[in-house]
Amino acid sequence: MEQKINCAEACVNGCVLGDKCPNIEFREATSKFIEETSLDKMLEMAEERLRKKIAEPPKWVFPEDP
């Protein structure tokens, strides 16, 4: 039986499920990205995303009528 946990809360200090983690492919992809991408490139990517976010029109959220 697969164990269900909230990884955002339970794994703050590292994965608690180890090899049984349902998100293991993401962990491997993240490790590969970190190893192969320079910090300067990561900062460039973050700055570009921030520029796009600032340029987006505001998203209005209206409460639903009761």
C-alpha positions in Angstrom: 0.0 0.0 0.0 1.4 3.4 -1.0 1.8 5.8 1.9 0.2 9.2 1.4 1.9 12.2 3.0 2.1 16.0 2.4 5.7 16.3 1.2 5.7 20.1 1.5 5.3 19.7 5.3 6.8 16.3 6.1 9.9 16.5 3.9 11.1 20.0 4.9 14.4 18.6 6.1 14.7 15.9 3.4 12.6 13.1 2.0 11.1 10.9 4.7 10.1 8.0 2.4 13.4 7.5 0.7 13.2 5.1 -2.3 9.4 4.8 -1.8 8.9 8.5 -2.5 6.1 9.0 -5.1 8.0 12.0 -6.4 11.3 10.3 -6.9 11.5 11.2 -10.7 11.2 14.9 -9.8 14.0 14.6 -7.2 16.3 13.0 -9.8 15.4 15.7 -12.4 16.0 18.4 -9.9 19.4 17.0 -8.9 20.4 16.8 -12.5 19.3 20.4 -13.2 21.3 21.6 -10.2 24.4 19.8 -11.3 24.3 20.9 -14.9 23.1 24.5 -14.6 25.4 27.3 -13.4 24.2 29.6 -10.7 24.4 32.6 -13.1 22.0 30.7 -15.5 19.6 30.0 -12.6 19.6 33.7 -11.6 19.1 34.7 -15.2 16.1 32.3 -15.4 14.6 33.7 -12.2 15.0 37.3 -13.3 13.3 36.5 -16.6 10.4 34.9 -14.8 10.1 37.9 -12.5 10.0 40.3 -15.4 7.2 38.2 -17.0 5.3 38.1 -13.7 5.5 41.8 -13.3 4.3 42.4 -16.9 1.2 40.2 -16.5 -2.1 41.9 -15.9 -3.5 41.6 -12.4 -5.8 38.7 -11.7 -8.9 39.7 -9.9 -10.5 37.3 -7.5 -14.1 37.9 -6.7 -15.9 36.2 -3.8 -18.8 34.0 -4.9 -22.2 35.3 -4.3 -24.0 33.4 -1.5 
